[in-house]
Amino acid sequence: MSEKKNGNLIGIIIGAVVCVAIVAVSVLAIGKMDTPIAIVNGKQTTETTTQATEDDLVFEEDDFNEDELFVEEEIIIEEEELLFEEEDTYDVGNLDFDVPETTTKKPTTTKPSTTKPTTKPNQGGNDEPTSEKQPGMFGYEFDQLDPDKPHFFTSNDAWQRNFGFCKMYDDLAPLIAFYYDTERIFFEYGDYDWMVQLWKGQYGFIFIGSEIGIYHKDKDRTEEFYDCVDDTNRLDMKMTLYSYGADGKEQVLFDRPEGKYWWITGFVPGKLDKFADRSELKVVAKITFFDEEMTNAFLEGFKSTGFVEESEWTEPELQPNKKYTRKKFYSVSGNTVSLTWQ
């Protein structure tokens, strides 16, 4: 009897252990589920981990597609803004209005001019004259306006304009076979010391010609180096160069028309009989200054170089070993000085 009771007790204990194990396994299974139990059509259902993972992937794909859509919309908006900027005029109803250009350009920097405009304005004259000419080379152009007197001349923005002028240039000129006469006229006007320089003679072995240059420098600059004037301070000038042949007859080599110049020049193929005697060439020119003050200041310096008024001019005797006499006289009309230089 006791053995039977012991066997029943052992069976009860084993059954209880099995039930506890089943309940524990069930609890663990429920705890590992990713989503809670849901009621669908009156029945309990559970979402598996696999199903949740698939839903997450679908959600991520949707997010990615939406981001791409936003990027595409931004590109479309930018393209529309560009199209809007390119349009000049839009019609809104019956109103037309101009839309300013929105294109931006990188600012350019330029080296400031080494010259300063004078306090006196340029008051007269035409702009630089135009003519039938070939493109310039090395700062020179060829004028064939008059087929009987073609000549070379320097352009307004020739490279030489960047280097100003000083006496040393003339001293070195013979090294390149430049043999010429020159006159320098110094005077003060406005904020500057000014220099007007004249040249005529042999330029190399194949050209003869003449020049007039306008220069100035700051008054506090002690060295005698002058800047080429800027366009504001160009002067109205014209110039004609004559030569005398072996027969002593005068002929016109070229005419430089009236206009605004900082450097008026002319050169023609030719050779003087003697390089040392430039009296074979005669320059007739006109220079118009800004006002009476500038004209008088120039004349004071001009007289110091030996030029005299035409009414006081007397023909000098022909010097020994010279083929022609020298001429250096001028006349004044308003602010225009006319000069003859041989």
Summary of the structure (lengths in Angstrom):
residues: 342
radius of gyration: 48.8
end to end distance: 165.5
largest distance: 178.4
contacts: 863
relative contact order: 0.10
helix: 31%
strand: 35%
